[in-house]
Amino acid sequence: MGMDEWRAQDDSEAVPSSRCRGCDLPVPVNDLGLCSNCYAKLERDLIRMREWEDSEVAFGVPAERLEALREQVIREYGAAFELLEQPHEYKPKNKRSESRATQRKRKIAAQAIREYSTEDVLQAAQAFIQAQPEAWVNFSRVSQHLYEQFYRLKPKHLGAPAAKYSSLLKFIADYPDRFQLRSEPERRGVYWIRLADG
């Protein structure tokens, strides 16, 4: 995928069902819970960090061209991280912000379950889908629910120790006996989920 194709995706390709986990705005999000702008920032940060395996943009780029891709990102957007925290960088604590977004995040974190297992996450996903009036549910809604319910949820810590899932979507896809997933060919990054027929 070239840089021109990768630049901020059209928000019309996602479903407006929840707030973006990056900017906290009520805009269409993908399966990671990010709007097109924040997803583009995440991709650029992954490239800055040389996390080639986690980057959709870097996928398929020949190894000898990866550094050139990183240099292009830095040349066009700067070296500073846009969404992720700068690795190994000390940031002095500022006064606590009292914005509505910050208050909401604190409230979610305070109510989140701090000790949980893979089975707890799977059951929470099933219960959420079952509670919806429609059979097929936009996966971004399920994703946001799980991230809010479980404190600092990290997909790579779920499932078998060797699994190392890079996203909730890949984690859920490993349980076809419980869930069915489908994507929209015309809408990149939009997925739907329902309970498997039992």
C-alpha positions as CSV (number, residue, x, y, z in Angstrom):
1,M,0.0,0.0,0.0
2,G,1.4,3.4,-1.0
3,M,1.5,6.4,1.2
4,D,-1.2,8.2,-0.8
5,E,-3.6,5.3,-0.4
6,W,-2.8,5.1,3.3
7,R,-3.5,8.7,4.3
8,A,-6.5,9.3,6.4
9,Q,-9.3,7.0,5.3
10,D,-12.8,8.2,4.5
11,D,-14.9,8.2,7.7
12,S,-17.8,7.1,5.6
13,E,-16.2,3.6,5.5
14,A,-16.8,3.1,9.2
15,V,-20.0,2.8,11.3
16,P,-20.9,5.7,13.7
17,S,-21.5,3.6,16.7
18,S,-19.2,4.8,19.5
19,R,-16.5,7.3,20.5
20,C,-13.0,7.1,19.2
21,R,-10.5,5.7,21.8
22,G,-7.9,8.1,20.5
23,C,-9.6,11.5,20.4
24,D,-12.8,10.6,22.4
25,L,-15.0,12.1,19.7
26,P,-18.4,10.5,18.6
27,V,-17.2,9.6,15.1
28,P,-17.2,6.4,13.0
29,V,-14.6,4.0,14.3
30,N,-13.0,0.8,13.0
31,D,-12.6,-2.5,14.9
32,L,-9.8,-1.1,17.0
33,G,-12.1,1.7,18.2
34,L,-10.2,4.4,16.3
35,C,-11.5,7.0,13.8
36,S,-9.7,7.3,10.5
37,N,-7.5,10.2,11.7
38,C,-6.4,8.4,14.9
39,Y,-5.8,5.1,13.0
40,A,-3.5,7.0,10.6
41,K,-1.6,8.4,13.6
42,L,-1.3,4.9,15.1
43,E,0.1,3.6,11.8
44,R,2.6,6.4,11.6
45,D,3.7,5.8,15.3
46,L,4.1,2.0,14.6
47,I,6.4,2.9,11.6
48,R,8.3,5.4,13.8
49,M,8.9,2.6,16.3
50,R,9.8,0.1,13.5
51,E,7.0,-2.2,14.6
52,W,6.7,-3.4,11.1
53,E,4.7,-6.6,11.9
54,D,1.9,-4.6,13.6
55,S,1.6,-2.0,10.8
56,E,-0.9,-2.5,8.0
57,V,1.0,0.1,5.9
58,A,4.3,-1.7,6.3
59,F,2.7,-5.1,5.4
60,G,4.1,-6.3,2.1
61,V,6.7,-3.6,1.9
62,P,10.1,-5.2,1.0
63,A,12.5,-5.3,4.0
64,E,15.0,-3.1,2.2
65,R,12.4,-0.3,1.8
66,L,11.1,-0.2,5.4
67,E,13.6,2.3,6.6
68,A,12.8,4.5,3.6
69,L,9.1,4.3,4.6
70,R,10.0,5.4,8.1
71,E,12.1,8.3,6.8
72,Q,9.2,9.4,4.6
73,V,6.8,9.4,7.6
74,I,9.2,11.4,9.7
75,R,9.9,13.8,6.8
76,E,6.2,14.5,6.2
77,Y,4.8,14.3,9.7
78,G,7.8,14.7,12.1
79,A,9.5,12.4,14.5
80,A,7.2,13.1,17.5
81,F,4.7,10.4,18.4
82,E,1.1,11.4,17.6
83,L,-1.0,8.7,19.4
84,L,1.2,6.3,21.3
85,E,3.5,7.3,24.2
86,Q,7.1,7.9,23.3
87,P,9.1,4.8,24.4
88,H,11.4,5.4,27.4
89,E,10.5,9.0,27.6
90,Y,9.9,10.7,30.9
91,K,7.0,13.1,31.0
92,P,6.5,15.2,34.0
93,K,3.0,15.0,35.5
94,N,0.8,18.0,34.7
95,K,-2.1,19.2,36.8
96,R,-5.0,16.8,36.5
97,S,-7.3,17.9,33.7
98,E,-10.9,18.3,34.6
99,S,-12.3,18.1,31.0
100,R,-15.4,15.9,30.5
101,A,-13.4,13.5,28.4
102,T,-10.8,13.1,31.2
103,Q,-13.5,12.7,33.8
104,R,-15.2,10.0,31.7
105,K,-12.0,8.1,31.3
106,R,-11.3,8.2,35.0
107,K,-14.8,7.0,35.8
108,I,-14.4,4.1,33.3
109,A,-11.1,3.2,34.8
110,A,-12.4,3.3,38.3
111,Q,-15.3,0.9,37.5
112,A,-13.3,-1.4,35.3
113,I,-12.6,-5.0,36.4
114,R,-8.9,-5.3,37.2
115,E,-8.5,-9.1,37.6
116,Y,-10.0,-11.1,34.8
117,S,-9.4,-14.2,32.6
118,T,-9.8,-15.0,29.0
119,E,-13.1,-16.7,29.8
120,D,-14.3,-13.6,31.6
121,V,-13.6,-11.5,28.4
122,L,-15.3,-14.1,26.2
123,Q,-18.4,-14.3,28.4
124,A,-18.6,-10.5,28.6
125,A,-18.6,-10.3,24.8
126,Q,-21.3,-13.0,24.5
127,A,-23.5,-11.2,27.1
128,F,-23.1,-7.9,25.3
129,I,-24.0,-9.3,21.9
130,Q,-26.9,-11.2,23.4
131,A,-28.3,-8.1,25.0
132,Q,-28.5,-6.2,21.6
133,P,-31.8,-6.1,19.7
134,E,-30.2,-7.0,16.4
135,A,-28.4,-10.3,15.7
136,W,-25.4,-8.8,13.9
137,V,-23.6,-6.1,16.0
138,N,-20.9,-3.7,14.8
139,F,-17.6,-5.1,16.2
140,S,-16.4,-1.6,17.3
141,R,-19.3,-1.5,19.8
142,V,-18.2,-4.9,21.3
143,S,-14.6,-3.8,21.3
144,Q,-15.4,-0.5,23.1
145,H,-17.5,-2.3,25.7
146,L,-14.7,-4.8,26.5
147,Y,-12.1,-2.1,26.7
148,E,-14.3,-0.1,29.1
149,Q,-15.2,-3.1,31.2
150,F,-11.8,-4.6,31.7
151,Y,-8.9,-2.4,33.1
152,R,-6.1,-2.0,30.6
153,L,-7.3,-4.8,28.4
154,K,-4.5,-6.1,26.2
155,P,-5.4,-8.7,23.6
156,K,-1.8,-10.1,23.6
157,H,-2.4,-11.3,27.2
158,L,-5.5,-13.2,26.3
159,G,-5.8,-16.8,25.1
160,A,-2.9,-19.3,25.0
161,P,0.5,-17.9,26.1
162,A,1.9,-18.3,22.6
163,A,-1.1,-16.6,20.9
164,K,0.1,-12.9,21.3
165,Y,-3.0,-11.4,19.6
166,S,-2.4,-8.0,18.1
167,S,-6.1,-7.0,18.3
168,L,-9.4,-8.0,19.9
169,L,-10.7,-8.9,16.5
170,K,-8.0,-11.6,16.0
171,F,-8.6,-12.9,19.5
172,I,-12.4,-13.2,19.0
173,A,-11.8,-14.8,15.5
174,D,-10.1,-17.7,17.3
175,Y,-13.4,-18.8,18.9
176,P,-15.6,-19.7,15.9
177,D,-17.6,-22.0,18.1
178,R,-18.8,-18.9,20.0
179,F,-18.8,-16.1,17.5
180,Q,-19.3,-15.5,13.8
181,L,-17.6,-12.5,12.1
182,R,-18.1,-10.9,8.7
183,S,-16.5,-7.9,7.1
184,E,-17.9,-5.4,4.6
185,P,-15.9,-5.6,1.4
186,E,-16.8,-2.0,0.5
187,R,-16.0,-0.7,3.9
188,R,-12.4,-1.3,4.9
189,G,-11.9,-2.2,8.6
190,V,-15.6,-2.6,9.4
191,Y,-16.6,-5.9,10.9
192,W,-19.8,-7.4,12.3
193,I,-20.2,-10.1,14.9
194,R,-23.0,-12.4,16.1
195,L,-23.2,-15.4,18.4
196,A,-22.4,-18.7,16.6
197,D,-25.4,-20.9,16.0
198,G,-25.5,-23.4,18.8
